[in-house]
Amino acid sequence: MLDFCGVEKERLRASWVSSAEAPEFIDEINDFIGVLKKLGPSPLKKELSQIVA
């Protein structure tokens, strides 16, 4: 569905982390942030700005 909408599948991630695993949660979030920074701005943001303008 994401591909159909023009959004890279890497922009969505699901991970199971227990509340007792704070360091693992932090690592997961930091890794995901790194992936998102490499991908750059969302393609939906560009589309939305064209619709609103």
N, C-alpha and C positions, 0 to 999 in steps of 0.2 A: 504494500500500500504506500509506503514511503517513496519508493522509486516512482510510482505512478504520480505522486504529488510533486516530484522533483526534489525530494529531500534525500540526502545520502543516508544509507542505513546505519552508518557509524554515529549519527547524531542521537541514536536511541540506544540505551543500554539498560539491562536489568541485572541486578546482582543481589544475592541474598547474603546479608551480613547481620549477625546477631548484635544485640545491644551491648554485649560483653566484648565485642571485637572492635573497639574504637580505632586502634591503629590500622586495621584492615579497611575500615570504612574511610578513613582519611586517605589511605593509599589509593583506594578505588576512585574517590572523588578527584584527587589530584591527577590521576592517570586520565580520567575522562575529560577534565579541563584541558589537559595537554592535547588530547585528540581534537577537541572542539576548537582550540586555538589554531591548530594546523589546518583545519577545514575552513576557517575564516567565518565571516558573517553568514547567517542563514540565508538561503536563496528565497525563502518566504518573506524575509524582511524587504528585499528588493521589490518583490511583487506587490506587497502591501503598500509600499511608498508610491508605486505607480497607480494603484487603485485610488488612494486617498488624494493624490495630487490633482 
